[in-house]
């Protein structure tokens, strides 16, 4: 434009999470940082926004509830819009605790853990890093790292199934083992998590609560 300086458009970001509070918090925080943000609470809504709004980046949860995974969304965007930065924002330090196909998450995605974020600037920096092609971060370290609990991959699978409401019988059938063996696996999982087993406690509920807090990492 002659005699005037062209005004650049803000960077556009699609935020996808099934939790309305998280969407609102992230949307508001990024908007305050100067981003133009498009919120979505389903994988389908997020894909439609990617197609219509031509975003610079996508921030997506992994677990959308009801067995719906954000991995397919991340992979599709990575394949069809490879210039779009990808950021995973999840409650879980290890993706094995959120989805059954963590290896399918694009390697270009920047991986962030919700409980480890201390300020919105960290999220904004992750978005810029993803757009620039700088990936590899698995999470932003937090002050609570000392409280992290380590479990095996097999235990992670059992914990994720517990969180989905699976019964001991369903666990046994999925693992191809007996109910007694499944009960033993649960007992060992509770021990690894430091969950009390007594008549006064509900170890399943406590295990799922720990899973929700993002304190578990898979070795």
DRENLUMPA-373124 format. One record per atom (N, C-alpha, C): x, y, z; residue in three letters. Coordinates in Angstrom, 2 decimals. Example, Ala and Ser with C-alpha at 12.3 -4.5 7.8 and 13.67 -1.06 7.14 Angstrom:
! DRENLUMPA-373124
(node (13.19 -5.69 7.80) ALA),
(node (12.30 -4.50 7.80) ALA),
(node (13.20 -3.30 7.80) ALA),
(node (12.85 -2.25 7.08) SER),
(node (13.67 -1.06 7.14) SER),
(node (12.90 0.03 7.87) SER),
//
This chain:
! DRENLUMPA-373124
(node (0.84 -1.19 0.00) UNK),
(node (0.00 0.00 0.00) UNK),
(node (0.87 1.24 0.00) UNK),
(node (0.61 2.15 -0.90) UNK),
(node (1.42 3.35 -1.04) UNK),
(node (1.16 4.31 0.12) UNK),
(node (2.25 4.75 0.77) UNK),
(node (2.13 5.75 1.82) UNK),
(node (1.69 5.21 3.15) UNK),
(node (1.39 3.93 3.22) UNK),
(node (0.98 3.34 4.49) UNK),
(node (1.73 2.04 4.70) UNK),
(node (1.78 1.61 5.92) UNK),
(node (2.46 0.36 6.25) UNK),
(node (1.42 -0.74 6.36) UNK),
(node (1.63 -1.83 5.67) UNK),
(node (0.68 -2.94 5.71) UNK),
(node (0.60 -3.50 7.14) UNK),
(node (-0.61 -3.79 7.57) UNK),
(node (-0.83 -4.34 8.90) UNK),
(node (-0.84 -5.87 8.80) UNK),
(node (0.07 -6.52 9.51) UNK),
(node (0.14 -7.99 9.45) UNK),
(node (-0.95 -8.59 10.33) UNK),
(node (-1.49 -9.70 9.88) UNK),
(node (-2.52 -10.40 10.64) UNK),
(node (-1.89 -11.15 11.79) UNK),
(node (-2.59 -11.29 12.91) UNK),
(node (-2.04 -12.07 14.03) UNK),
(node (-1.96 -13.54 13.67) UNK),
(node (-1.12 -14.28 14.36) UNK),
(node (-1.02 -15.71 14.13) UNK),
(node (-2.31 -16.38 14.60) UNK),
(node (-2.79 -17.30 13.80) UNK),
(node (-4.07 -17.96 14.07) UNK),
(node (-3.83 -19.36 14.64) UNK),
(node (-4.57 -19.68 15.70) UNK),
(node (-4.39 -20.96 16.39) UNK),
(node (-5.75 -21.61 16.63) UNK),
(node (-5.86 -22.90 16.29) UNK),
(node (-7.03 -23.68 16.63) UNK),
(node (-6.74 -24.42 17.93) UNK),
(node (-7.64 -24.32 18.90) UNK),
(node (-7.48 -24.98 20.20) UNK),
(node (-8.57 -26.04 20.33) UNK),
(node (-8.18 -27.31 20.47) UNK),
(node (-9.13 -28.41 20.54) UNK),
(node (-8.98 -29.18 21.85) UNK),
(node (-10.06 -29.21 22.62) UNK),
(node (-10.09 -29.94 23.89) UNK),
(node (-11.54 -30.18 24.26) UNK),
(node (-11.87 -31.35 24.77) UNK),
(node (-13.26 -31.63 25.11) UNK),
(node (-13.69 -30.96 26.41) UNK),
(node (-12.72 -30.43 27.17) UNK),
(node (-13.02 -29.74 28.42) UNK),
(node (-13.23 -28.24 28.15) UNK),
(node (-14.46 -27.77 28.39) UNK),
(node (-14.80 -26.38 28.08) UNK),
(node (-13.95 -25.39 28.87) UNK),
(node (-13.62 -25.73 30.12) UNK),
(node (-12.82 -24.82 30.94) UNK),
(node (-11.42 -24.66 30.37) UNK),
(node (-10.82 -25.78 29.94) UNK),
(node (-9.48 -25.72 29.35) UNK),
(node (-9.50 -24.89 28.07) UNK),
(node (-10.50 -25.11 27.23) UNK),
(node (-10.62 -24.35 25.98) UNK),
(node (-10.72 -22.86 26.28) UNK),
(node (-11.55 -22.51 27.25) UNK),
(node (-11.74 -21.10 27.61) UNK),
(node (-10.45 -20.48 28.15) UNK),
(node (-9.77 -21.24 29.01) UNK),
(node (-8.54 -20.74 29.63) UNK),
(node (-7.44 -20.52 28.59) UNK),
(node (-7.25 -21.52 27.72) UNK),
(node (-6.21 -21.43 26.71) UNK),
(node (-6.55 -20.35 25.68) UNK),
(node (-7.81 -20.32 25.27) UNK),
(node (-8.24 -19.31 24.29) UNK),
(node (-8.01 -17.90 24.82) UNK),
(node (-8.44 -17.66 26.06) UNK),
(node (-8.27 -16.34 26.65) UNK),
(node (-6.81 -15.96 26.82) UNK),
(node (-6.00 -16.92 27.26) UNK),
(node (-4.59 -16.65 27.48) UNK),
(node (-3.85 -16.32 26.19) UNK),
(node (-4.12 -17.09 25.15) UNK),
(node (-3.45 -16.84 23.87) UNK),
(node (-3.94 -15.56 23.22) UNK),
(node (-5.23 -15.28 23.36) UNK),
(node (-5.77 -14.03 22.81) UNK),
(node (-5.09 -12.83 23.46) UNK),
(node (-4.83 -12.94 24.77) UNK),
(node (-4.15 -11.85 25.48) UNK),
(node (-2.70 -11.70 25.00) UNK),
(node (-2.15 -12.77 24.41) UNK),
(node (-0.79 -12.73 23.88) UNK),
(node (-0.75 -12.26 22.43) UNK),
(node (-1.94 -11.94 21.88) UNK),
(node (-1.99 -11.41 20.52) UNK),
(node (-2.33 -12.40 19.43) UNK),
(node (-2.68 -13.64 19.83) UNK),
(node (-3.06 -14.64 18.83) UNK),
(node (-4.55 -14.52 18.50) UNK),
(node (-4.92 -14.92 17.31) UNK),
(node (-6.33 -15.07 16.95) UNK),
(node (-6.67 -16.54 17.15) UNK),
(node (-7.62 -16.82 18.03) UNK),
(node (-7.85 -18.19 18.48) UNK),
(node (-9.23 -18.69 18.08) UNK),
(node (-9.27 -19.95 17.63) UNK),
(node (-10.52 -20.59 17.22) UNK),
(node (-10.72 -21.84 18.07) UNK),
(node (-11.71 -21.82 18.99) UNK),
(node (-11.89 -22.95 19.90) UNK),
(node (-12.75 -24.07 19.31) UNK),
(node (-12.45 -25.30 19.73) UNK),
(node (-13.22 -26.48 19.31) UNK),
(node (-13.24 -27.47 20.46) UNK),
(node (-14.37 -28.17 20.62) UNK),
(node (-14.48 -29.16 21.68) UNK),
(node (-14.59 -30.59 21.15) UNK),
(node (-14.52 -30.75 19.84) UNK),
(node (-14.51 -32.08 19.25) UNK),
(node (-13.46 -32.13 18.15) UNK),
(node (-13.06 -33.34 17.80) UNK),
(node (-12.09 -33.53 16.72) UNK),
(node (-12.66 -33.01 15.41) UNK),
(node (-13.94 -33.27 15.20) UNK),
(node (-14.58 -32.84 13.96) UNK),
(node (-14.61 -31.32 13.84) UNK),
(node (-14.95 -30.64 14.93) UNK),
(node (-14.98 -29.17 14.92) UNK),
(node (-13.58 -28.62 14.64) UNK),
(node (-12.58 -29.22 15.24) UNK),
(node (-11.21 -28.75 15.06) UNK),
(node (-10.77 -28.90 13.61) UNK),
(node (-11.08 -30.05 13.00) UNK),
(node (-10.69 -30.27 11.60) UNK),
(node (-11.37 -29.26 10.68) UNK),
(node (-12.66 -29.00 10.94) UNK),
(node (-13.39 -28.03 10.12) UNK),
(node (-12.76 -26.65 10.23) UNK),
(node (-12.28 -26.28 11.42) UNK),
(node (-11.65 -24.98 11.61) UNK),
(node (-10.28 -24.92 10.91) UNK),
(node (-9.56 -26.03 10.94) UNK),
(node (-8.27 -26.07 10.24) UNK),
(node (-8.50 -25.84 8.75) UNK),
(node (-9.53 -26.45 8.20) UNK),
(node (-9.83 -26.30 6.78) UNK),
(node (-10.30 -24.89 6.42) UNK),
(node (-11.09 -24.29 7.32) UNK),
(node (-11.71 -23.00 6.97) UNK),
(node (-10.87 -21.78 7.36) UNK),
(node (-10.06 -21.89 8.41) UNK),
(node (-9.37 -20.71 8.94) UNK),
(node (-7.89 -20.63 8.59) UNK),
(node (-7.33 -21.67 7.99) UNK),
(node (-5.92 -21.66 7.60) UNK),
(node (-5.02 -21.23 8.76) UNK),
(node (-5.05 -21.97 9.87) UNK),
(node (-4.29 -21.55 11.06) UNK),
(node (-2.78 -21.75 10.91) UNK),
(node (-2.05 -21.04 11.74) UNK),
(node (-0.61 -21.24 11.81) UNK),
(node (-0.28 -22.46 12.68) UNK),
(node (-1.17 -22.75 13.65) UNK),
(node (-0.88 -23.85 14.58) UNK),
(node (-2.17 -24.48 15.10) UNK),
(node (-2.04 -25.72 15.54) UNK),
(node (-3.13 -26.45 16.18) UNK),
(node (-2.65 -26.91 17.55) UNK),
(node (-3.44 -26.61 18.58) UNK),
(node (-3.20 -27.13 19.93) UNK),
(node (-4.29 -28.16 20.20) UNK),
(node (-3.91 -29.38 20.50) UNK),
(node (-4.92 -30.42 20.69) UNK),
(node (-4.63 -31.28 21.91) UNK),
(node (-5.71 -31.64 22.60) UNK),
(node (-5.65 -32.64 23.66) UNK),
(node (-5.49 -34.00 22.98) UNK),
(node (-5.16 -35.04 23.76) UNK),
(node (-5.08 -36.39 23.21) UNK),
(node (-6.35 -37.18 23.48) UNK),
(node (-6.88 -37.05 24.69) UNK),
(node (-8.05 -37.83 25.09) UNK),
(node (-9.28 -36.94 25.08) UNK),
(node (-10.20 -37.20 24.14) UNK),
(node (-11.42 -36.41 24.03) UNK),
(node (-12.61 -37.10 24.70) UNK),
(node (-12.35 -38.15 25.46) UNK),
(node (-13.41 -38.86 26.16) UNK),
(node (-14.16 -39.80 25.24) UNK),
(node (-14.73 -40.85 25.85) UNK),
(node (-15.51 -41.80 25.07) UNK),
(node (-14.70 -42.57 24.04) UNK),
(node (-13.40 -42.68 24.28) UNK),
(node (-12.55 -43.41 23.34) UNK),
(node (-12.11 -42.60 22.13) UNK),
(node (-12.52 -41.33 22.05) UNK),
(node (-12.13 -40.48 20.93) UNK),
(node (-10.72 -39.93 21.16) UNK),
(node (-9.86 -40.09 20.19) UNK),
(node (-8.47 -39.68 20.32) UNK),
(node (-8.16 -38.49 19.42) UNK),
(node (-7.27 -37.63 19.91) UNK),
(node (-6.83 -36.50 19.10) UNK),
(node (-5.68 -36.85 18.18) UNK),
(node (-5.17 -38.09 18.29) UNK),
(node (-4.02 -38.48 17.47) UNK),
(node (-4.35 -38.44 15.98) UNK),
(node (-5.56 -38.93 15.63) UNK),
(node (-5.95 -38.92 14.22) UNK),
(node (-6.02 -37.50 13.67) UNK),
(node (-6.48 -36.56 14.49) UNK),
(node (-6.53 -35.16 14.09) UNK),
(node (-5.12 -34.62 13.86) UNK),
(node (-4.22 -34.87 14.79) UNK),
(node (-2.84 -34.40 14.67) UNK),
(node (-2.17 -35.00 13.43) UNK),
(node (-2.38 -36.29 13.20) UNK),
(node (-1.77 -36.94 12.04) UNK),
(node (-2.33 -36.37 10.73) UNK),
(node (-3.63 -36.17 10.69) UNK),
(node (-4.24 -35.68 9.46) UNK),
(node (-3.76 -34.27 9.12) UNK),
(node (-3.72 -33.43 10.15) UNK),
(node (-3.23 -32.07 9.93) UNK),
(node (-1.76 -32.11 9.51) UNK),
(node (-0.98 -32.96 10.18) UNK),
(node (0.44 -33.06 9.83) UNK),
(node (0.67 -33.53 8.41) UNK),
(node (-0.21 -34.39 7.93) UNK),
(node (-0.06 -34.93 6.58) UNK),
(node (-0.59 -33.98 5.50) UNK),
(node (-1.76 -33.37 5.76) UNK),
(node (-2.39 -32.54 4.73) UNK),
(node (-2.02 -31.07 4.83) UNK),
(node (-1.60 -30.63 6.01) UNK),
(node (-1.17 -29.23 6.20) UNK),
(node (0.16 -29.24 6.96) UNK),
(node (1.22 -29.73 6.36) UNK),
(node (2.49 -29.90 7.07) UNK),
(node (3.12 -28.60 7.55) UNK),
(node (2.64 -27.48 7.07) UNK),
(node (3.18 -26.19 7.52) UNK),
(node (2.52 -25.71 8.81) UNK),
(node (1.46 -26.38 9.25) UNK),
(node (0.76 -26.00 10.48) UNK),
(node (1.52 -26.58 11.68) UNK),
(node (1.87 -25.72 12.64) UNK),
(node (2.54 -26.18 13.85) UNK),
(node (1.62 -27.02 14.70) UNK),
(node (2.15 -28.06 15.32) UNK),
(node (1.35 -28.96 16.15) UNK),
(node (1.82 -28.92 17.59) UNK),
(node (0.86 -28.70 18.50) UNK),
(node (1.15 -28.71 19.93) UNK),
(node (0.19 -29.66 20.62) UNK),
(node (0.72 -30.61 21.36) UNK),
(node (-0.11 -31.49 22.19) UNK),
(node (-0.18 -30.89 23.58) UNK),
(node (-1.39 -30.68 24.08) UNK),
(node (-1.58 -30.17 25.44) UNK),
(node (-2.45 -31.18 26.17) UNK),
(node (-1.83 -31.96 27.06) UNK),
(node (-2.51 -33.08 27.69) UNK),
(node (-2.28 -33.10 29.19) UNK),
(node (-3.10 -33.86 29.88) UNK),
(node (-2.95 -33.99 31.32) UNK),
(node (-1.86 -35.00 31.68) UNK),
(node (-1.39 -35.75 30.70) UNK),
(node (-0.52 -36.89 30.98) UNK),
(node (0.91 -36.70 30.52) UNK),
(node (1.85 -37.00 31.42) UNK),
(node (3.26 -36.85 31.11) UNK),
(node (3.74 -37.87 30.08) UNK),
(node (3.07 -39.00 30.02) UNK),
(node (3.39 -40.02 29.01) UNK),
(node (2.15 -40.25 28.16) UNK),
(node (2.26 -40.17 26.83) UNK),
(node (1.09 -40.33 25.97) UNK),
(node (0.44 -41.70 26.08) UNK),
(node (1.20 -42.72 26.55) UNK),
(node (0.62 -44.05 26.72) UNK),
(node (-0.54 -44.05 27.70) UNK),
(node (-0.60 -43.05 28.56) UNK),
(node (-1.66 -42.95 29.55) UNK),
(node (-2.92 -42.30 28.98) UNK),
(node (-2.82 -41.76 27.78) UNK),
(node (-3.96 -41.06 27.18) UNK),
(node (-4.55 -41.80 25.99) UNK),
(node (-3.70 -42.42 25.19) UNK),
(node (-4.17 -43.07 23.96) UNK),
(node (-3.48 -44.42 23.78) UNK),
(node (-4.08 -45.28 22.95) UNK),
(node (-3.51 -46.60 22.74) UNK),
(node (-2.52 -46.65 21.58) UNK),
(node (-2.34 -45.53 20.87) UNK),
(node (-1.39 -45.50 19.75) UNK),
(node (-0.47 -44.28 19.84) UNK),
(node (0.26 -44.15 20.94) UNK),
(node (1.11 -42.95 21.11) UNK),
(node (2.18 -42.78 20.05) UNK),
(node (2.62 -43.88 19.45) UNK),
(node (3.67 -43.79 18.43) UNK),
(node (3.18 -43.07 17.18) UNK),
(node (1.84 -42.95 17.04) UNK),
(node (1.28 -42.29 15.86) UNK),
(node (1.26 -40.77 15.99) UNK),
(node (1.57 -40.25 17.17) UNK),
(node (1.64 -38.80 17.33) UNK),
(node (2.79 -38.27 16.49) UNK),
(node (2.56 -37.29 15.63) UNK),
(node (3.64 -36.77 14.77) UNK),
(node (4.86 -36.35 15.59) UNK),
(node (6.02 -36.73 15.12) UNK),
(node (7.24 -36.38 15.84) UNK),
(node (7.48 -34.88 15.86) UNK),
(node (6.86 -34.15 14.94) UNK),
(node (7.05 -32.71 14.90) UNK),
(node (6.28 -31.98 16.00) UNK),
(node (5.36 -32.69 16.66) UNK),
(node (4.52 -32.03 17.66) UNK),
(node (5.29 -31.69 18.93) UNK),
(node (5.06 -30.49 19.44) UNK),
(node (5.60 -30.09 20.74) UNK),
(node (4.64 -30.62 21.81) UNK),
(node (5.17 -31.32 22.80) UNK),
(node (4.36 -32.02 23.80) UNK),
(node (4.41 -31.27 25.13) UNK),
(node (3.23 -30.83 25.59) UNK),
(node (3.15 -30.08 26.84) UNK),
(node (2.19 -30.78 27.81) UNK),
(node (2.51 -30.70 29.10) UNK),
(node (1.66 -31.26 30.14) UNK),
(node (0.97 -30.12 30.88) UNK),
(node (-0.34 -30.20 31.00) UNK),
(node (-1.13 -29.11 31.57) UNK),
(node (-0.65 -28.71 32.96) UNK),
(node (-0.41 -29.71 33.82) UNK),
(node (-0.04 -29.40 35.20) UNK),
(node (1.34 -28.77 35.32) UNK),
(node (2.17 -28.92 34.27) UNK),
(node (3.53 -28.38 34.31) UNK),
(node (3.61 -26.94 33.80) UNK),
(node (2.53 -26.45 33.18) UNK),
(node (2.53 -25.08 32.68) UNK),
(node (2.39 -24.10 33.84) UNK),
(node (3.22 -23.12 33.85) UNK),
(node (3.19 -22.14 34.94) UNK),
(node (2.67 -20.77 34.49) UNK),
(node (2.77 -20.49 33.21) UNK),
(node (2.31 -19.19 32.70) UNK),
(node (1.96 -19.34 31.23) UNK),
(node (1.06 -18.46 30.77) UNK),
(node (0.59 -18.57 29.39) UNK),
(node (1.70 -18.30 28.40) UNK),
(node (2.73 -17.57 28.83) UNK),
(node (3.86 -17.31 27.95) UNK),
(node (4.55 -18.62 27.51) UNK),
(node (4.54 -19.63 28.40) UNK),
(node (5.13 -20.92 28.04) UNK),
(node (4.37 -21.56 26.89) UNK),
(node (3.04 -21.46 26.93) UNK),
(node (2.21 -22.02 25.87) UNK),
(node (2.41 -21.24 24.57) UNK),
(node (2.46 -19.92 24.69) UNK),
(node (2.68 -19.08 23.50) UNK),
(node (4.02 -19.40 22.86) UNK),
(node (5.05 -19.63 23.68) UNK),
(node (6.36 -19.97 23.16) UNK),
(node (6.34 -21.33 22.47) UNK),
(node (5.56 -22.27 23.02) UNK),
(node (5.45 -23.58 22.40) UNK),
(node (4.78 -23.47 21.03) UNK),
(node (3.78 -22.61 20.93) UNK),
(node (3.12 -22.39 19.64) UNK),
(node (4.11 -21.84 18.63) UNK),
(node (4.86 -20.83 19.02) UNK),
(node (5.84 -20.25 18.10) UNK),
(node (6.90 -21.28 17.71) UNK),
(node (7.31 -22.10 18.67) UNK),
(node (8.31 -23.13 18.39) UNK),
(node (7.79 -24.15 17.40) UNK),
(node (6.52 -24.54 17.56) UNK),
(node (5.92 -25.52 16.65) UNK),
(node (5.83 -24.97 15.23) UNK),
(node (5.50 -23.70 15.11) UNK),
(node (5.40 -23.07 13.79) UNK),
(node (6.77 -23.00 13.12) UNK),
(node (7.79 -22.79 13.94) UNK),
(node (9.16 -22.70 13.41) UNK),
(node (9.75 -24.07 13.13) UNK),
(node (9.01 -25.12 13.52) UNK),
(node (9.50 -26.47 13.26) UNK),
(node (10.37 -27.03 14.35) UNK),
(node (10.41 -26.34 15.49) UNK),
(node (11.23 -26.82 16.59) UNK),
(node (10.44 -27.71 17.52) UNK),
(node (10.60 -29.01 17.39) UNK),
(node (9.88 -29.96 18.24) UNK),
(node (10.85 -30.69 19.13) UNK),
(node (10.35 -31.68 19.81) UNK),
(node (11.22 -32.52 20.65) UNK),
(node (10.95 -32.35 22.12) UNK),
(node (10.35 -31.24 22.58) UNK),
(node (10.04 -31.07 23.99) UNK),
(node (8.97 -32.08 24.38) UNK),
(node (9.22 -32.82 25.44) UNK),
(node (8.22 -33.78 25.90) UNK),
(node (7.31 -33.17 26.96) UNK),
(node (7.82 -32.26 27.76) UNK),
(node (6.96 -31.49 28.66) UNK),
(node (7.76 -30.33 29.23) UNK),
(node (7.06 -29.37 29.76) UNK),
(node (7.73 -28.25 30.43) UNK),
(node (7.90 -28.64 31.89) UNK),
(node (9.13 -28.77 32.40) UNK),
(node (9.33 -29.20 33.77) UNK),
(node (8.64 -28.27 34.77) UNK),
(node (8.06 -28.86 35.78) UNK),
(node (7.39 -28.06 36.80) UNK),
(node (8.04 -28.30 38.15) UNK),
(node (7.64 -27.49 39.11) UNK),
(node (8.20 -27.61 40.45) UNK),
(node (7.79 -28.90 41.13) UNK),
(node (6.75 -29.57 40.59) UNK),
(node (6.24 -30.78 41.22) UNK),
(node (6.86 -32.04 40.63) UNK),
(node (7.96 -31.94 39.88) UNK),
(node (8.55 -33.11 39.25) UNK),
(node (8.95 -34.17 40.26) UNK),
(node (9.28 -33.78 41.48) UNK),
(node (9.67 -34.74 42.51) UNK),
(node (8.52 -35.67 42.88) UNK),
(node (7.29 -35.27 42.60) UNK),
(node (6.12 -36.07 42.94) UNK),
(node (5.71 -37.03 41.84) UNK),
(node (6.49 -37.10 40.76) UNK),
(node (6.16 -37.96 39.63) UNK),
(node (6.27 -39.43 40.04) UNK),
(node (5.30 -40.24 39.59) UNK),
(node (5.27 -41.67 39.87) UNK),
(node (5.57 -42.41 38.57) UNK),
(node (6.48 -43.37 38.61) UNK),
(node (6.87 -44.13 37.43) UNK),
(node (6.23 -45.51 37.43) UNK),
(node (5.63 -45.88 36.30) UNK),
(node (5.03 -47.21 36.16) UNK),
(node (5.47 -47.82 34.83) UNK),
(node (5.19 -49.11 34.65) UNK),
(node (5.57 -49.79 33.41) UNK),
(node (4.53 -49.54 32.32) UNK),
(node (4.87 -49.90 31.07) UNK),
(node (3.94 -49.74 29.97) UNK),
(node (2.70 -50.61 30.17) UNK),
(node (2.88 -51.82 30.67) UNK),
(node (1.74 -52.70 30.92) UNK),
(node (0.82 -52.09 31.98) UNK),
(node (1.42 -51.54 33.03) UNK),
(node (0.62 -50.91 34.07) UNK),
(node (-0.09 -49.66 33.54) UNK),
(node (0.55 -48.95 32.62) UNK),
(node (-0.07 -47.77 32.01) UNK),
(node (-1.32 -48.16 31.24) UNK),
(node (-1.25 -49.27 30.52) UNK),
(node (-2.42 -49.74 29.77) UNK),
(node (-3.57 -50.07 30.72) UNK),
(node (-3.25 -50.75 31.83) UNK),
(node (-4.27 -51.10 32.81) UNK),
(node (-4.86 -49.84 33.44) UNK),
(node (-4.02 -48.88 33.77) UNK),
(node (-4.49 -47.64 34.39) UNK),
(node (-5.41 -46.88 33.45) UNK),
(node (-5.03 -46.83 32.18) UNK),
(node (-5.88 -46.12 31.21) UNK),
(node (-7.23 -46.82 31.06) UNK),
(node (-7.25 -48.15 31.11) UNK),
(node (-8.51 -48.88 31.03) UNK),
(node (-9.35 -48.67 32.28) UNK),
(node (-8.70 -48.59 33.44) UNK),
(node (-9.43 -48.28 34.68) UNK),
(node (-10.12 -46.93 34.56) UNK),
(node (-9.40 -45.96 34.00) UNK),
(node (-9.95 -44.62 33.86) UNK),
(node (-11.15 -44.60 32.92) UNK),
(node (-11.20 -45.56 32.00) UNK),
(node (-12.33 -45.63 31.07) UNK),
(node (-13.50 -46.42 31.65) UNK),
(node (-13.32 -46.94 32.90) UNK),
(node (-14.40 -47.66 33.56) UNK),
(node (-14.39 -49.16 33.36) UNK),
(node (-13.29 -49.72 32.85) UNK),
(node (-13.23 -51.15 32.60) UNK),
(node (-13.27 -51.95 33.90) UNK),
(node (-14.02 -53.05 33.89) UNK),
(node (-14.10 -53.94 35.04) UNK),
(node (-12.90 -54.88 35.05) UNK),
(node (-12.74 -55.61 36.16) UNK),
(node (-11.65 -56.58 36.24) UNK),
(node (-11.80 -57.66 35.17) UNK),
(node (-13.04 -58.07 34.92) UNK),
(node (-13.28 -59.07 33.88) UNK),
(node (-12.88 -58.55 32.51) UNK),
(node (-13.22 -57.30 32.20) UNK),
(node (-12.85 -56.71 30.92) UNK),
(node (-11.32 -56.61 30.80) UNK),
(node (-10.67 -56.25 31.90) UNK),
(node (-9.21 -56.18 31.89) UNK),
(node (-8.61 -57.55 31.58) UNK),
(node (-9.17 -58.59 32.22) UNK),
(node (-8.68 -59.95 32.00) UNK),
(node (-8.86 -60.37 30.55) UNK),
(node (-10.03 -60.08 30.00) UNK),
(node (-10.30 -60.45 28.60) UNK),
(node (-9.38 -59.70 27.65) UNK),
(node (-9.15 -58.42 27.93) UNK),
(node (-8.28 -57.61 27.07) UNK),
(node (-6.85 -58.12 27.12) UNK),
(node (-6.39 -58.51 28.30) UNK),
(node (-5.02 -58.98 28.46) UNK),
(node (-4.87 -60.46 28.12) UNK),
(node (-5.99 -61.16 27.88) UNK),
(node (-5.93 -62.57 27.56) UNK),
(node (-5.47 -63.42 28.71) UNK),
(node (-5.96 -63.07 29.92) UNK),
(node (-5.53 -63.77 31.11) UNK),
(node (-6.72 -64.05 32.01) UNK),
(node (-6.47 -64.64 33.17) UNK),
(node (-7.55 -64.96 34.10) UNK),
(node (-7.90 -63.75 34.96) UNK),
(node (-9.07 -63.82 35.58) UNK),
(node (-9.48 -62.73 36.47) UNK),
(node (-8.52 -62.63 37.65) UNK),
(node (-8.07 -63.76 38.17) UNK),
(node (-7.11 -63.74 39.28) UNK),
(node (-5.82 -63.03 38.87) UNK),
(node (-5.35 -63.31 37.66) UNK),
(node (-4.13 -62.65 37.19) UNK),
(node (-4.36 -61.15 37.02) UNK),
(node (-5.56 -60.78 36.54) UNK),
(node (-5.89 -59.36 36.40) UNK),
(node (-5.94 -58.68 37.75) UNK),
(node (-6.46 -59.38 38.76) UNK),
(node (-6.49 -58.83 40.11) UNK),
(node (-5.07 -58.60 40.64) UNK),
(node (-4.18 -59.53 40.31) UNK),
(node (-2.77 -59.38 40.72) UNK),
(node (-2.14 -58.17 40.04) UNK),
(node (-2.45 -57.97 38.77) UNK),
(node (-1.94 -56.81 38.05) UNK),
(node (-2.43 -55.51 38.69) UNK),
(node (-3.71 -55.50 39.09) UNK),
(node (-4.27 -54.31 39.74) UNK),
(node (-3.57 -54.05 41.06) UNK),
(node (-3.33 -55.11 41.83) UNK),
(node (-2.66 -54.95 43.12) UNK),
(node (-1.27 -54.36 42.94) UNK),
(node (-0.55 -54.85 41.92) UNK),
(node (0.79 -54.32 41.67) UNK),
(node (0.74 -52.88 41.18) UNK),
(node (-0.28 -52.56 40.39) UNK),
(node (-0.44 -51.18 39.93) UNK),
(node (-0.70 -50.26 41.11) UNK),
(node (-1.60 -50.66 42.01) UNK),
(node (-1.89 -49.84 43.19) UNK),
(node (-0.63 -49.64 44.03) UNK),
(node (0.18 -50.71 44.13) UNK),
(node (1.42 -50.58 44.89) UNK),
(node (2.38 -49.58 44.26) UNK),
(node (2.48 -49.63 42.93) UNK),
(node (3.37 -48.70 42.22) UNK),
(node (2.90 -47.26 42.37) UNK),
(node (1.58 -47.07 42.43) UNK),
(node (1.01 -45.73 42.58) UNK),
(node (1.00 -45.25 44.03) UNK),
(node (1.28 -46.16 44.97) UNK),
(node (1.24 -45.81 46.38) UNK),
(node (-0.17 -45.69 46.92) UNK),
(node (-1.09 -46.45 46.29) UNK),
(node (-2.50 -46.40 46.70) UNK),
(node (-2.77 -47.42 47.80) UNK),
(node (-3.44 -46.97 48.84) UNK),
(node (-3.77 -47.85 49.96) UNK),
(node (-4.86 -48.84 49.56) UNK),
(node (-4.71 -50.09 49.99) UNK),
(node (-5.73 -51.10 49.77) UNK),
(node (-6.27 -51.53 51.12) UNK),
(node (-7.47 -51.13 51.43) UNK),
(node (-8.09 -51.48 52.71) UNK),
(node (-9.60 -51.42 52.56) UNK),
(node (-10.30 -51.84 53.60) UNK),
(node (-11.76 -51.83 53.58) UNK),
(node (-12.30 -50.41 53.53) UNK),
(node (-11.51 -49.46 53.98) UNK),
(node (-11.97 -48.07 54.04) UNK),
(node (-11.63 -47.28 52.78) UNK),
(node (-10.86 -47.87 51.89) UNK),
(node (-10.43 -47.12 50.70) UNK),
(node (-11.03 -47.72 49.43) UNK),
(node (-11.03 -46.93 48.37) UNK),
(node (-11.44 -47.40 47.05) UNK),
(node (-10.24 -47.20 46.13) UNK),
(node (-9.41 -48.22 45.99) UNK),
(node (-8.16 -48.05 45.23) UNK),
(node (-8.38 -47.67 43.77) UNK),
(node (-9.48 -48.14 43.17) UNK),
(node (-9.76 -47.78 41.77) UNK),
(node (-9.95 -46.27 41.63) UNK),
(node (-10.75 -45.72 42.50) UNK),
(node (-11.02 -44.28 42.45) UNK),
(node (-9.74 -43.49 42.68) UNK),
(node (-8.94 -43.92 43.65) UNK),
(node (-7.70 -43.21 43.96) UNK),
(node (-6.71 -43.30 42.79) UNK),
(node (-6.65 -44.48 42.15) UNK),
(node (-5.74 -44.66 41.00) UNK),
(node (-6.14 -43.74 39.86) UNK),
(node (-7.43 -43.65 39.59) UNK),
(node (-7.90 -42.78 38.51) UNK),
(node (-7.65 -41.31 38.85) UNK),
(node (-7.80 -40.96 40.12) UNK),
(node (-7.53 -39.58 40.55) UNK),
(node (-6.07 -39.22 40.28) UNK),
(node (-5.16 -40.13 40.57) UNK),
(node (-3.75 -39.88 40.31) UNK),
(node (-3.50 -39.76 38.81) UNK),
(node (-4.18 -40.61 38.03) UNK),
(node (-4.09 -40.56 36.56) UNK),
(node (-4.52 -39.19 36.05) UNK),
(node (-5.60 -38.65 36.62) UNK),
(node (-6.13 -37.34 36.19) UNK),
(node (-5.17 -36.21 36.53) UNK),
(node (-4.38 -36.37 37.58) UNK),
(node (-3.51 -35.29 38.03) UNK),
(node (-2.25 -35.14 37.19) UNK),
(node (-1.99 -36.09 36.29) UNK),
(node (-0.79 -35.98 35.46) UNK),
(node (0.50 -36.20 36.22) UNK),
(node (0.44 -37.02 37.29) UNK),
(node (1.63 -37.27 38.10) UNK),
(node (2.37 -38.54 37.68) UNK),
(node (1.85 -39.24 36.69) UNK),
(node (2.40 -40.55 36.32) UNK),
(node (3.21 -40.46 35.04) UNK),
(node (4.34 -41.14 35.02) UNK),
(node (5.17 -41.23 33.81) UNK),
(node (5.46 -42.70 33.55) UNK),
(node (5.57 -43.05 32.27) UNK),
(node (5.79 -44.45 31.88) UNK),
(node (7.26 -44.66 31.54) UNK),
(node (7.84 -45.69 32.09) UNK),
(node (9.26 -45.97 31.79) UNK),
(node (9.39 -46.96 30.63) UNK),
//
